[in-house]
Amino acid sequence: MVRDASGRLLEYQGGRVVFKNLFDTLGDHRPGGESLRFRATKVIGPHPLLDMDICDLASEQAAAQP
């Protein structure tokens, strides 16, 4: 949920997003590695914020306030 300073609900997400991450450990037996591909594979429910910048949302709402 994204709320403004007064507590008013601006945007809501619900449901589930499933991600897959293809990860290369680099074969060197040390912690860490490199993420080769990270993507959402399944989106269930309303997720309007997936393609939205939350700061832009807040700026738009602030500009719309009288």
JODAPE-V493651 format. One record per backbone hydrogen bond with DSSP energy under -1.0 kcal/mol. CO is the residue of the C=O (numbers start at 0). NH is the residue of the N-H. E is the energy in kcal/mol with one decimal. If there is no record, write none. Layout:
BEGIN
CO;NH;E
CO;NH;E
END
This chain:
BEGIN
1;9;-3.5
1;10;-1.5
3;6;-1.9
7;3;-2.2
10;1;-2.6
15;43;-3.1
17;40;-3.3
17;41;-1.4
19;38;-2.2
21;35;-3.0
21;36;-1.4
23;33;-2.5
33;23;-2.9
36;21;-2.9
38;19;-2.6
41;17;-2.7
43;15;-2.5
45;13;-2.5
46;49;-1.5
48;51;-1.2
52;56;-2.0
53;57;-2.3
54;58;-2.3
55;59;-2.7
56;60;-2.3
57;61;-2.3
58;62;-2.3
59;63;-1.5
END
